[in-house]
């Protein structure tokens, strides 16, 4: 019944029970028959917080659907795209407290889930910055205005998508912070490799994933081509020379300025060798004051400093590789393929109507995101894989398709029993 609700955008569990009670196609899919009793809406809540989460059923169901997509040849495994979309939490935006000490101790489940995620890289440990307000009913939801409108409490759903047919191969919830989204992307890439034996040759993402640390993790630690724009803030707006105007020489480990002078890390030998790595994981290359003072280009280079200095990331090699990839035709193709991921988010919010969560807490967000991803993959299967028998174009046609492809999925009437066929 939950799959029916998420496939057809029925967000209310009370309304879902009414629709299944009256709609013969829904009854047939759920194998209730004409006289079968429809479960009470309260059953969903009790089962969700009990058997579903104890057995991690929704995660297992999602992976079963992905494996079915793989068996039907819908997953190429060569290129993946990753991104996140913000979903508003079920919390009033004008009600909040400033510190965790002000939370109501009676809200046991919400506070317990919030405390359990404080050390999670996708939630509490994503950033040391404390939010301006904390929701008393859903403390893990992040107070944010990053979506361009009034500040709200929100989560992010992170998708890892195979670009061949836009099949969602993994989904992960996170707080609405960019660092948390990057951490979720790493988790999903490692998980699909361990659980589904999928290892992409290239990863497509936007600039938010183009930090030096992320590019180094992809290139040097995982061997994945980053089809990602490099996150770069070195461009100057005061019409002075930017870092890209300086030429780096790998052989001598020096920079050459537009005036022909050399910038070095050190200009003398030290008894104890120095690493020279700053707290931001960068190196500093400095010009000589004697070269900069008489230089005619000094007003355009360092007008307010005695000598110019250039920072260089210790992961600059991975950044350089990403810049070279950005000049290829394959990169332009990846840019077009990334639109498939954006269309999935548009479908999620406009067709499946998941623009606001119904459940609270990180586990509630996880359940809803998994169910929505299951529904999107099932609809993809029903669209691309024809049924074994002719199906009339009538109400419930998509359910007939789903019924035919669900041989390897859990039995709707017995959510904890899986078919081996």
Legacy VTK file of the C-alpha trace (Angstrom):
# vtk DataFile Version 3.0
C-alpha trace
ASCII
DATASET POLYDATA
POINTS 421 float
0.000 0.000 0.000
2.850 2.370 0.733
4.311 1.704 -2.729
0.928 2.551 -4.282
0.762 5.759 -2.259
4.223 6.945 -3.281
3.839 5.864 -6.923
0.670 7.931 -7.327
1.476 10.852 -5.039
-1.011 9.950 -2.285
0.710 11.591 0.644
-1.941 11.102 3.331
-2.093 7.657 4.904
-5.765 8.156 5.785
-6.541 9.002 2.182
-4.435 6.053 1.006
-6.594 3.677 3.038
-9.735 5.230 1.512
-8.346 4.969 -2.019
-7.334 1.331 -1.585
-10.775 0.572 -0.122
-12.578 2.000 -3.189
-10.126 1.430 -6.077
-10.245 -2.087 -7.523
-6.835 -1.688 -9.208
-5.223 -0.813 -5.884
-6.968 -3.760 -4.215
-5.742 -6.106 -6.930
-2.140 -4.890 -6.612
-2.219 -5.217 -2.819
-3.872 -8.678 -3.169
-6.753 -7.767 -0.899
-9.507 -9.107 -3.137
-13.021 -7.680 -3.183
-13.796 -8.486 0.443
-10.369 -8.080 2.060
-10.064 -5.689 5.000
-7.952 -2.596 4.447
-5.535 -1.962 7.357
-6.176 1.011 9.576
-3.997 4.041 8.950
-2.456 3.720 12.421
-0.959 0.387 11.341
1.533 2.206 9.114
2.978 4.193 12.018
3.227 1.197 14.353
4.809 -1.036 11.704
7.195 1.671 10.509
8.651 2.287 13.966
8.730 -1.426 14.704
9.271 -4.209 12.154
10.230 -1.973 9.205
13.111 -0.247 10.967
14.240 -3.230 12.992
14.621 -5.302 9.814
15.726 -2.335 7.651
13.023 -3.467 5.245
12.797 -0.344 3.100
16.534 -0.375 2.431
16.383 -4.043 1.464
13.382 -3.385 -0.761
15.178 -0.509 -2.473
18.254 -2.636 -3.196
16.002 -5.422 -4.522
14.437 -3.000 -7.004
17.887 -1.756 -8.078
19.059 -5.340 -8.626
15.986 -5.947 -10.776
16.888 -2.873 -12.840
20.411 -4.248 -13.212
19.060 -7.638 -14.320
16.922 -5.915 -16.975
19.966 -4.053 -18.342
18.878 -0.586 -17.194
22.064 0.095 -15.197
25.214 0.644 -17.224
27.540 1.248 -14.277
29.918 3.412 -16.344
28.805 6.884 -15.290
27.063 8.101 -12.151
25.613 11.510 -11.300
25.189 12.775 -7.764
23.270 15.708 -6.341
20.985 16.710 -3.470
17.614 18.405 -3.256
16.165 20.137 -0.234
12.869 18.850 1.181
11.013 20.914 3.796
10.599 19.142 7.145
7.329 18.747 8.998
8.124 21.564 11.416
6.659 25.058 11.748
9.168 27.630 10.561
8.188 30.184 13.204
8.613 27.883 16.177
12.110 27.146 17.393
14.567 27.319 20.248
18.093 28.703 20.162
19.971 25.970 22.047
19.508 22.192 22.490
19.065 22.714 26.238
15.688 24.326 25.549
14.262 21.226 23.833
11.216 19.615 25.402
12.270 16.357 27.098
8.775 14.937 26.418
9.564 14.763 22.693
11.448 11.509 23.279
11.672 10.099 19.766
12.673 13.357 18.056
15.279 14.277 20.660
16.671 10.714 20.764
17.143 10.635 16.986
18.717 14.097 17.086
21.246 13.049 19.745
22.017 9.848 17.827
23.070 11.821 14.729
25.306 14.430 16.411
28.451 12.505 15.400
27.141 11.536 11.951
29.100 13.119 9.080
25.839 13.666 7.197
24.151 15.448 10.113
25.577 16.878 13.346
29.268 16.480 12.478
28.912 18.044 9.026
29.742 21.563 10.233
30.750 23.210 13.533
28.383 26.108 12.801
25.351 26.001 15.059
21.980 26.726 13.396
20.197 29.913 14.330
17.126 28.004 15.523
16.343 24.388 16.403
12.902 22.909 15.878
11.424 21.505 19.106
9.510 18.789 17.199
12.307 17.831 14.761
15.692 19.002 16.126
17.714 17.266 13.383
16.071 19.359 10.647
18.343 22.238 9.596
17.215 25.858 9.743
18.218 27.156 6.303
17.356 29.663 3.596
19.654 28.169 0.945
16.720 27.435 -1.370
16.248 31.153 -2.037
13.041 31.762 -0.065
12.132 32.276 3.593
14.151 30.199 6.052
12.625 26.805 6.850
13.550 23.580 8.599
14.653 21.065 5.986
16.497 17.869 5.090
18.262 16.946 1.867
17.672 13.836 -0.197
20.859 12.729 -1.967
20.603 10.708 -5.175
23.285 8.637 -6.877
21.967 7.980 -10.380
23.197 5.827 -13.243
23.102 8.107 -16.287
22.250 5.394 -18.829
18.534 5.274 -17.961
18.416 7.567 -14.896
17.989 4.679 -12.444
18.551 5.650 -8.806
21.235 3.280 -7.512
21.417 4.800 -4.019
19.693 7.363 -1.828
20.829 8.915 1.437
19.327 11.585 3.731
21.435 14.409 5.134
21.110 17.769 6.771
20.824 20.798 4.510
24.552 21.629 4.504
26.900 21.252 1.538
29.536 19.364 3.549
26.893 16.867 4.603
25.901 16.358 0.961
29.529 15.663 0.014
29.825 13.179 2.895
26.607 11.493 1.755
27.991 11.220 -1.795
31.078 9.395 -0.506
28.906 7.063 1.557
26.729 6.189 -1.431
29.674 5.544 -3.778
31.288 3.170 -1.292
27.996 1.451 -0.476
27.006 0.678 -4.076
30.477 -0.804 -4.565
30.203 -3.027 -1.487
26.534 -4.022 -1.811
25.852 -3.920 -5.578
29.388 -4.340 -6.982
29.069 -1.143 -9.038
32.119 1.047 -9.605
31.730 4.011 -11.986
34.439 5.256 -14.321
33.248 8.862 -13.986
31.210 10.905 -11.546
29.083 13.854 -12.686
28.212 16.609 -10.218
27.940 20.372 -9.838
30.480 22.828 -8.441
29.459 22.109 -4.855
31.256 18.774 -5.132
34.335 20.321 -6.774
36.346 21.023 -3.637
40.004 20.007 -3.588
39.426 17.335 -0.922
36.540 15.738 -2.832
38.443 15.732 -6.133
41.473 14.179 -4.441
39.266 11.480 -2.898
37.805 10.633 -6.309
41.058 10.723 -8.312
43.689 9.353 -5.940
41.676 7.259 -3.488
38.967 5.816 -5.757
40.288 6.153 -9.306
37.136 7.861 -10.635
37.229 10.594 -13.286
35.679 13.773 -11.850
33.394 15.349 -14.449
32.898 18.181 -11.997
33.568 21.944 -12.268
36.449 22.925 -9.986
35.400 25.030 -7.015
37.642 28.083 -7.412
37.636 31.426 -5.572
40.987 32.693 -6.825
39.499 35.069 -9.404
39.997 38.660 -8.298
37.422 41.387 -8.857
39.725 44.437 -8.492
41.353 44.016 -11.948
44.597 42.679 -10.480
46.314 39.469 -11.546
44.592 36.276 -10.404
46.291 32.981 -9.619
45.574 31.669 -13.114
47.861 34.399 -14.532
50.821 32.755 -12.794
52.440 29.749 -14.480
53.402 26.768 -12.320
56.516 24.717 -13.152
56.346 21.149 -11.801
60.069 20.484 -12.260
61.262 23.346 -10.071
58.106 23.625 -7.895
57.878 27.370 -8.532
55.490 29.914 -10.016
56.433 32.498 -12.658
54.591 35.806 -12.529
53.487 37.836 -15.606
56.610 39.986 -15.093
58.938 36.976 -15.347
59.927 36.772 -11.662
59.979 33.538 -9.664
57.792 32.755 -6.642
59.214 30.101 -4.300
58.075 28.389 -1.135
61.393 29.059 0.668
64.403 31.182 -0.201
66.875 29.559 2.189
67.736 26.132 3.489
66.490 25.006 6.918
68.325 22.697 9.285
65.055 20.874 9.994
63.046 20.471 6.752
59.652 22.133 6.824
56.489 20.705 5.303
54.959 24.127 4.726
51.328 22.931 4.727
48.925 25.472 6.214
45.756 24.723 8.176
43.697 25.002 4.981
45.817 22.271 3.310
47.598 24.734 1.046
51.164 25.813 0.324
52.380 29.412 0.016
54.637 30.627 -2.807
56.142 34.059 -2.251
57.926 36.499 -4.500
60.960 38.504 -3.427
60.419 42.040 -2.228
63.434 43.114 -4.256
61.752 41.804 -7.421
58.319 43.294 -6.739
59.262 46.854 -5.743
60.835 47.926 -9.078
58.408 45.872 -11.201
56.220 48.052 -13.486
53.341 45.553 -13.078
53.192 45.926 -9.291
50.045 48.177 -9.380
48.240 45.336 -11.176
49.731 42.577 -9.044
50.116 43.536 -5.365
49.377 47.271 -4.957
48.758 46.962 -1.197
51.473 44.442 -0.304
55.276 44.554 -0.514
55.396 41.246 -2.430
52.957 38.837 -4.044
52.167 35.402 -2.636
50.193 32.572 -4.256
48.386 29.742 -2.386
48.406 26.256 -3.920
46.359 23.342 -2.608
48.164 20.136 -1.712
45.496 18.464 -3.862
46.166 20.684 -6.865
47.043 17.655 -8.993
43.471 16.385 -8.784
42.167 19.890 -9.522
44.389 20.110 -12.598
43.046 16.774 -13.840
39.469 18.008 -13.406
40.325 21.151 -15.386
41.763 19.055 -18.221
38.701 16.815 -18.276
36.497 19.918 -18.527
38.046 20.666 -21.937
36.942 17.359 -23.495
33.800 16.458 -25.438
33.034 13.703 -22.909
32.701 16.394 -20.249
30.128 18.262 -22.356
28.196 15.020 -22.756
28.270 14.558 -18.992
26.847 18.041 -18.529
23.821 17.062 -20.640
23.441 13.723 -18.865
23.357 15.472 -15.505
19.967 16.944 -16.496
18.478 13.474 -16.019
19.165 13.817 -12.305
17.529 17.236 -12.160
14.456 15.786 -13.889
14.232 13.130 -11.170
14.082 15.818 -8.494
11.426 17.703 -10.482
9.418 14.481 -10.803
9.862 13.829 -7.083
8.340 17.160 -6.103
5.805 17.844 -8.858
4.454 14.371 -9.659
5.073 12.391 -6.474
4.381 15.573 -4.444
7.243 15.046 -2.017
7.976 18.728 -1.481
7.326 18.432 2.245
7.940 15.505 4.569
5.158 13.804 6.504
7.440 12.004 8.949
9.828 13.563 11.440
13.397 12.848 12.425
16.333 11.492 10.386
14.795 8.007 10.330
11.480 9.363 9.107
13.242 11.286 6.349
15.212 8.154 5.454
12.013 6.105 5.170
10.287 8.651 2.936
13.305 9.146 0.680
13.693 5.388 0.207
10.015 4.913 -0.576
10.088 7.749 -3.097
13.202 6.320 -4.775
11.563 2.882 -4.895
8.495 4.411 -6.557
10.595 6.268 -9.139
12.597 3.161 -10.037
9.436 1.050 -10.304
7.847 3.607 -12.604
11.033 3.556 -14.669
10.830 -0.237 -14.909
7.164 -0.117 -15.896
7.947 2.402 -18.606
11.034 0.798 -20.149
10.368 -2.927 -19.647
7.187 -4.136 -21.418
4.959 -6.621 -19.647
4.740 -10.236 -20.727
1.095 -9.860 -21.688
-0.927 -7.191 -23.441
-2.205 -4.636 -20.960
-5.147 -2.375 -21.884
-4.787 1.363 -21.632
-7.097 1.767 -18.679
-6.919 2.865 -15.085
-4.441 0.701 -13.241
-2.307 -0.035 -16.305
0.873 1.013 -14.511
-0.107 -1.225 -11.604
-0.384 -4.153 -14.000
3.128 -3.413 -15.252
4.419 -3.180 -11.687
2.695 -6.429 -10.798
4.371 -8.221 -13.709
7.862 -7.002 -12.843
7.508 -7.584 -9.105
8.331 -11.308 -9.177
11.530 -10.654 -7.231
10.058 -8.008 -4.919
8.576 -8.510 -1.442
5.016 -9.768 -1.329
2.781 -6.735 -0.617
0.713 -8.641 1.924
3.811 -9.989 3.727
6.391 -7.200 3.876
8.962 -9.299 5.712
8.882 -12.319 3.355
10.877 -12.125 0.101
10.373 -14.278 -2.970
13.356 -16.299 -4.205
12.139 -16.484 -7.793
LINES 1 422
421 0 1 2 3 4 5 6 7 8 9 10 11 12 13 14 15 16 17 18 19 20 21 22 23 24 25 26 27 28 29 30 31 32 33 34 35 36 37 38 39 40 41 42 43 44 45 46 47 48 49 50 51 52 53 54 55 56 57 58 59 60 61 62 63 64 65 66 67 68 69 70 71 72 73 74 75 76 77 78 79 80 81 82 83 84 85 86 87 88 89 90 91 92 93 94 95 96 97 98 99 100 101 102 103 104 105 106 107 108 109 110 111 112 113 114 115 116 117 118 119 120 121 122 123 124 125 126 127 128 129 130 131 132 133 134 135 136 137 138 139 140 141 142 143 144 145 146 147 148 149 150 151 152 153 154 155 156 157 158 159 160 161 162 163 164 165 166 167 168 169 170 171 172 173 174 175 176 177 178 179 180 181 182 183 184 185 186 187 188 189 190 191 192 193 194 195 196 197 198 199 200 201 202 203 204 205 206 207 208 209 210 211 212 213 214 215 216 217 218 219 220 221 222 223 224 225 226 227 228 229 230 231 232 233 234 235 236 237 238 239 240 241 242 243 244 245 246 247 248 249 250 251 252 253 254 255 256 257 258 259 260 261 262 263 264 265 266 267 268 269 270 271 272 273 274 275 276 277 278 279 280 281 282 283 284 285 286 287 288 289 290 291 292 293 294 295 296 297 298 299 300 301 302 303 304 305 306 307 308 309 310 311 312 313 314 315 316 317 318 319 320 321 322 323 324 325 326 327 328 329 330 331 332 333 334 335 336 337 338 339 340 341 342 343 344 345 346 347 348 349 350 351 352 353 354 355 356 357 358 359 360 361 362 363 364 365 366 367 368 369 370 371 372 373 374 375 376 377 378 379 380 381 382 383 384 385 386 387 388 389 390 391 392 393 394 395 396 397 398 399 400 401 402 403 404 405 406 407 408 409 410 411 412 413 414 415 416 417 418 419 420
